Amino acid sequence: MENLKLSGCGTALVTPFRNGEVDYEVYAGLVDRQVAAGIHFLVPLGTTGETPCLDVREKLKILEITKDHCKGKPVIVGGGTNSLVQTLKGISELETYGPDAYLIVVPYYNKPTQEGMYEYFKAVAGATDKGIVLYNVPGRTGANLKAETTLRLAEIPNIIAIKEASGNYSQISEIIRNAPEGFSVLSGNDEETLPLMATGADGIISVASNIDPEDMVRMTEALLQDDIVTARRLHLKLMPLFRNCFVESNPIPVKAGMAALGLMENEFRLPLCPASQSTYELMEKTVKELELK
Protein backbone atom coordinates (compact mmCIF):
# COMPACT_ATOMS: atom_id res chain seq x y z
CA MET A 1 0.00 0.00 0.00
CA GLU A 2 1.28 3.46 -0.92
CA ASN A 3 0.74 5.62 2.15
CA LEU A 4 -1.05 8.95 1.91
CA LYS A 5 1.03 11.97 2.91
CA LEU A 6 -1.12 14.63 4.58
CA SER A 7 -0.12 18.28 4.56
CA GLY A 8 -1.69 21.71 4.48
CA CYS A 9 -5.18 22.39 5.82
CA GLY A 10 -7.91 19.82 6.32
CA THR A 11 -11.32 20.90 7.59
CA ALA A 12 -13.02 19.10 10.47
CA LEU A 13 -16.46 19.45 8.93
CA VAL A 14 -19.54 20.44 10.90
CA THR A 15 -22.80 18.50 10.54
CA PRO A 16 -25.76 20.77 9.74
CA PHE A 17 -29.18 19.95 11.16
CA ARG A 18 -32.66 21.19 10.29
CA ASN A 19 -35.72 20.29 12.37
CA GLY A 20 -33.79 17.54 14.13
CA GLU A 21 -32.53 15.83 10.96
CA VAL A 22 -29.20 16.02 9.17
CA ASP A 23 -29.50 18.57 6.37
CA TYR A 24 -27.72 16.63 3.65
CA GLU A 25 -28.32 19.25 0.95
CA VAL A 26 -26.66 21.96 3.03
CA TYR A 27 -23.85 19.56 3.97
CA ALA A 28 -23.09 18.89 0.30
CA GLY A 29 -22.92 22.64 -0.27
CA LEU A 30 -20.48 23.03 2.62
CA VAL A 31 -18.21 20.38 1.09
CA ASP A 32 -18.42 22.15 -2.29
CA ARG A 33 -17.45 25.43 -0.61
CA GLN A 34 -14.39 23.80 0.95
CA VAL A 35 -13.27 22.25 -2.33
CA ALA A 36 -13.76 25.53 -4.19
CA ALA A 37 -11.54 27.25 -1.60
CA GLY A 38 -8.71 24.83 -2.37
CA ILE A 39 -8.80 22.89 0.89
CA HIS A 40 -6.17 20.15 0.96
CA PHE A 41 -8.21 17.38 2.58
CA LEU A 42 -11.58 16.83 4.27
CA VAL A 43 -12.34 15.38 7.71
CA PRO A 44 -16.00 14.40 8.23
CA LEU A 45 -17.37 12.69 11.35
CA GLY A 46 -14.93 14.12 13.86
CA THR A 47 -15.59 15.98 17.11
CA THR A 48 -16.67 19.08 15.19
CA GLY A 49 -19.21 16.95 13.32
CA GLU A 50 -21.04 15.94 16.54
CA THR A 51 -20.43 12.33 15.58
CA PRO A 52 -21.49 10.77 18.92
CA CYS A 53 -25.02 12.03 18.21
CA LEU A 54 -25.26 10.51 14.72
CA ASP A 55 -26.58 7.05 13.93
CA VAL A 56 -24.94 4.63 11.50
CA ARG A 57 -27.26 5.52 8.62
CA GLU A 58 -26.45 9.21 9.00
CA LYS A 59 -22.70 8.60 9.23
CA LEU A 60 -22.71 6.54 6.05
CA LYS A 61 -24.74 9.14 4.15
CA ILE A 62 -22.39 11.93 5.27
CA LEU A 63 -19.37 9.94 4.13
CA GLU A 64 -21.05 9.09 0.82
CA ILE A 65 -21.78 12.77 0.14
CA THR A 66 -18.24 13.78 1.11
CA LYS A 67 -16.76 11.27 -1.32
CA ASP A 68 -19.18 12.28 -4.07
CA HIS A 69 -18.29 15.98 -3.71
CA CYS A 70 -14.60 15.88 -2.74
CA LYS A 71 -13.27 16.25 -6.33
CA GLY A 72 -10.37 13.94 -5.55
CA LYS A 73 -9.39 15.58 -2.24
CA PRO A 74 -8.41 13.01 0.42
CA VAL A 75 -11.20 12.15 2.84
CA ILE A 76 -10.11 11.27 6.38
CA VAL A 77 -13.16 9.98 8.23
CA GLY A 78 -13.57 9.87 12.00
CA GLY A 79 -13.95 6.29 13.15
CA GLY A 80 -12.74 6.05 16.74
CA THR A 81 -14.61 5.06 19.89
CA ASN A 82 -13.48 3.93 23.34
CA SER A 83 -14.05 0.26 22.48
CA LEU A 84 -11.88 -1.73 20.08
CA VAL A 85 -14.83 -3.91 19.06
CA GLN A 86 -17.00 -0.88 18.27
CA THR A 87 -14.19 0.93 16.45
CA LEU A 88 -13.53 -2.08 14.21
CA LYS A 89 -17.27 -2.46 13.57
CA GLY A 90 -17.49 1.21 12.61
CA ILE A 91 -14.52 0.97 10.26
CA SER A 92 -16.08 -2.05 8.58
CA GLU A 93 -19.31 -0.08 7.99
CA LEU A 94 -17.54 3.04 6.71
CA GLU A 95 -15.30 1.03 4.39
CA THR A 96 -18.22 0.73 1.94
CA TYR A 97 -17.72 4.31 0.77
CA GLY A 98 -13.95 4.17 0.43
CA PRO A 99 -12.45 6.77 2.77
CA ASP A 100 -8.77 7.43 2.21
CA ALA A 101 -7.88 7.10 5.89
CA TYR A 102 -9.42 6.92 9.37
CA LEU A 103 -9.04 9.45 12.17
CA ILE A 104 -8.92 7.41 15.38
CA VAL A 105 -9.12 9.23 18.69
CA VAL A 106 -7.35 8.08 21.87
CA PRO A 107 -9.99 5.99 23.69
CA TYR A 108 -11.89 8.37 25.94
CA TYR A 109 -13.26 7.82 29.46
CA ASN A 110 -11.38 4.51 29.91
CA LYS A 111 -8.06 6.31 30.67
CA PRO A 112 -5.83 3.56 29.19
CA THR A 113 -2.13 3.23 29.92
CA GLN A 114 0.46 3.96 27.23
CA GLU A 115 0.77 0.24 26.53
CA GLY A 116 -3.00 -0.06 26.27
CA MET A 117 -3.06 2.79 23.75
CA TYR A 118 -0.25 1.22 21.75
CA GLU A 119 -1.99 -2.16 21.54
CA TYR A 120 -5.33 -0.53 20.71
CA PHE A 121 -3.97 1.51 17.80
CA LYS A 122 -1.88 -1.42 16.60
CA ALA A 123 -5.00 -3.59 16.50
CA VAL A 124 -6.97 -0.91 14.62
CA ALA A 125 -4.17 -0.51 12.07
CA GLY A 126 -4.01 -4.27 11.63
CA ALA A 127 -7.70 -4.43 10.75
CA THR A 128 -7.48 -2.24 7.62
CA ASP A 129 -5.11 -1.45 4.78
CA LYS A 130 -6.20 2.20 4.90
CA GLY A 131 -4.14 4.86 6.63
CA ILE A 132 -4.68 5.59 10.31
CA VAL A 133 -4.39 9.11 11.71
CA LEU A 134 -3.91 9.12 15.48
CA TYR A 135 -5.87 11.80 17.34
CA ASN A 136 -4.53 13.01 20.68
CA VAL A 137 -6.87 15.39 22.49
CA PRO A 138 -6.42 14.83 26.24
CA GLY A 139 -8.74 17.72 27.12
CA ARG A 140 -11.61 15.57 25.82
CA THR A 141 -10.36 12.02 26.35
CA GLY A 142 -8.77 12.25 29.79
CA ALA A 143 -5.61 10.49 28.57
CA ASN A 144 -2.51 11.81 26.80
CA LEU A 145 -0.73 9.85 24.08
CA LYS A 146 2.92 10.51 24.93
CA ALA A 147 5.56 11.27 22.32
CA GLU A 148 7.38 7.99 22.81
CA THR A 149 4.16 6.01 22.26
CA THR A 150 3.32 8.04 19.15
CA LEU A 151 6.78 7.36 17.77
CA ARG A 152 6.43 3.62 18.43
CA LEU A 153 3.12 3.66 16.58
CA ALA A 154 4.61 5.69 13.72
CA GLU A 155 6.74 2.65 12.84
CA ILE A 156 3.58 0.72 11.88
CA PRO A 157 3.35 1.15 8.08
CA ASN A 158 -0.25 2.32 7.77
CA ILE A 159 -0.21 4.66 10.78
CA ILE A 160 0.48 7.73 8.68
CA ALA A 161 -0.09 10.79 10.86
CA ILE A 162 -1.13 12.28 14.18
CA LYS A 163 -3.54 15.10 14.89
CA GLU A 164 -1.95 16.58 18.00
CA ALA A 165 -4.28 18.70 20.13
CA SER A 166 -2.52 18.31 23.47
CA GLY A 167 -1.26 21.90 23.36
CA ASN A 168 2.07 20.57 24.68
CA TYR A 169 4.62 22.21 22.39
CA SER A 170 7.55 20.26 23.84
CA GLN A 171 5.76 16.94 23.29
CA ILE A 172 4.74 17.80 19.74
CA SER A 173 8.25 19.04 18.92
CA GLU A 174 9.66 15.71 20.09
CA ILE A 175 7.35 13.91 17.66
CA ILE A 176 8.32 16.26 14.80
CA ARG A 177 12.02 15.83 15.57
CA ASN A 178 11.97 12.02 15.64
CA ALA A 179 9.11 11.01 13.34
CA PRO A 180 10.02 8.61 10.52
CA GLU A 181 9.96 9.87 6.95
CA GLY A 182 6.44 10.04 5.55
CA PHE A 183 4.72 10.39 8.94
CA SER A 184 2.72 13.64 9.15
CA VAL A 185 2.34 15.76 12.26
CA LEU A 186 -0.82 17.86 12.13
CA SER A 187 -1.86 20.52 14.60
CA GLY A 188 -5.23 19.97 16.24
CA ASN A 189 -5.49 23.57 17.44
CA ASP A 190 -5.91 26.40 14.94
CA GLU A 191 -3.97 28.97 16.95
CA GLU A 192 -0.94 26.66 17.08
CA THR A 193 -0.75 26.19 13.30
CA LEU A 194 1.88 28.86 12.70
CA PRO A 195 4.31 27.94 15.51
CA LEU A 196 4.04 24.21 14.85
CA MET A 197 4.34 24.39 11.06
CA ALA A 198 7.16 26.92 11.36
CA THR A 199 9.06 24.31 13.34
CA GLY A 200 8.32 21.32 11.13
CA ALA A 201 4.70 20.20 11.44
CA ASP A 202 2.95 19.39 8.18
CA GLY A 203 -0.43 21.03 8.58
CA ILE A 204 -3.63 21.46 10.56
CA ILE A 205 -6.99 19.75 10.96
CA SER A 206 -8.94 22.94 11.41
CA VAL A 207 -12.20 24.09 12.94
CA ALA A 208 -11.82 27.71 11.82
CA SER A 209 -11.58 26.68 8.16
CA ASN A 210 -15.29 25.83 8.26
CA ILE A 211 -15.76 29.61 8.30
CA ASP A 212 -12.71 30.87 6.40
CA PRO A 213 -11.19 28.09 4.29
CA GLU A 214 -9.50 30.46 1.82
CA ASP A 215 -7.29 32.17 4.41
CA MET A 216 -6.47 28.88 6.15
CA VAL A 217 -5.37 27.42 2.82
CA ARG A 218 -3.26 30.51 2.09
CA MET A 219 -1.65 30.43 5.52
CA THR A 220 -0.72 26.75 5.43
CA GLU A 221 0.58 26.99 1.87
CA ALA A 222 2.73 29.97 2.88
CA LEU A 223 4.12 27.96 5.79
CA LEU A 224 4.87 24.98 3.55
CA GLN A 225 6.83 27.38 1.34
CA ASP A 226 8.64 28.96 4.33
CA ASP A 227 6.97 32.31 3.61
CA ILE A 228 6.76 33.36 7.23
CA VAL A 229 5.86 36.99 6.41
CA THR A 230 2.66 36.02 4.60
CA ALA A 231 1.85 33.33 7.17
CA ARG A 232 2.29 35.72 10.08
CA ARG A 233 0.00 38.30 8.47
CA LEU A 234 -2.74 35.70 7.97
CA HIS A 235 -2.23 34.24 11.46
CA LEU A 236 -2.74 37.66 13.05
CA LYS A 237 -5.78 38.31 10.87
CA LEU A 238 -7.31 34.98 11.90
CA MET A 239 -6.43 35.02 15.61
CA PRO A 240 -9.81 36.47 16.70
CA LEU A 241 -11.53 33.68 14.78
CA PHE A 242 -9.23 31.05 16.30
CA ARG A 243 -9.88 32.34 19.79
CA ASN A 244 -13.61 32.94 19.46
CA CYS A 245 -14.34 29.51 17.97
CA PHE A 246 -13.62 28.11 21.43
CA VAL A 247 -15.34 30.53 23.81
CA GLU A 248 -17.91 27.74 24.24
CA SER A 249 -17.52 24.03 23.52
CA ASN A 250 -16.69 23.20 19.89
CA PRO A 251 -18.65 23.25 17.57
CA ILE A 252 -21.08 25.65 19.25
CA PRO A 253 -19.32 28.91 18.28
CA VAL A 254 -18.31 27.82 14.76
CA LYS A 255 -21.90 26.84 13.97
CA ALA A 256 -23.03 30.23 15.28
CA GLY A 257 -20.57 31.90 12.91
CA MET A 258 -21.70 29.81 9.97
CA ALA A 259 -25.34 30.59 10.76
CA ALA A 260 -24.45 34.30 10.86
CA LEU A 261 -23.01 33.86 7.35
CA GLY A 262 -26.25 32.20 6.20
CA LEU A 263 -24.53 28.90 5.48
CA MET A 264 -26.66 26.70 7.76
CA GLU A 265 -29.13 26.61 10.63
CA ASN A 266 -27.80 27.20 14.14
CA GLU A 267 -29.07 23.81 15.31
CA PHE A 268 -27.62 21.01 17.45
CA ARG A 269 -28.50 17.73 19.06
CA LEU A 270 -28.51 17.48 22.83
CA PRO A 271 -26.44 17.54 24.96
CA LEU A 272 -25.10 20.42 22.83
CA CYS A 273 -27.29 23.47 22.36
CA PRO A 274 -27.04 26.78 20.46
CA ALA A 275 -24.61 29.45 21.60
CA SER A 276 -25.57 32.03 24.17
CA GLN A 277 -26.67 35.37 22.77
CA SER A 278 -23.33 36.95 23.69
CA THR A 279 -21.39 34.22 21.85
CA TYR A 280 -23.64 34.49 18.80
CA GLU A 281 -23.08 38.24 18.69
CA LEU A 282 -19.33 37.73 19.12
CA MET A 283 -19.20 35.27 16.21
CA GLU A 284 -21.40 37.53 14.10
CA LYS A 285 -18.94 40.37 14.70
CA THR A 286 -15.95 38.08 14.05
CA VAL A 287 -17.15 36.86 10.66
CA LYS A 288 -18.23 40.36 9.64
CA GLU A 289 -14.72 41.67 10.32
CA LEU A 290 -13.27 38.93 8.09
CA GLU A 291 -15.38 40.28 5.19
CA LEU A 292 -16.16 36.79 3.94
CA LYS A 293 -18.25 36.23 0.83
PyMOL commands that set and color helices and strands:
alter all, ss='L'
color gray80, all
select helices_A, chain A and resi 24-36+47-49+51-53+56-69+84-97+114-126+138-141+147-153+169-178+190-198+208-210+213-224+228-244+252-260+277-290
alter helices_A, ss='H'
color red, helices_A
select strands_A, chain A and resi 8-12+17-18+21-22+41-43+76-78+101-105+131-136+159-164+184-187+203-206
alter strands_A, ss='S'
color yellow, strands_A
deselect
rebuild
show_as cartoon
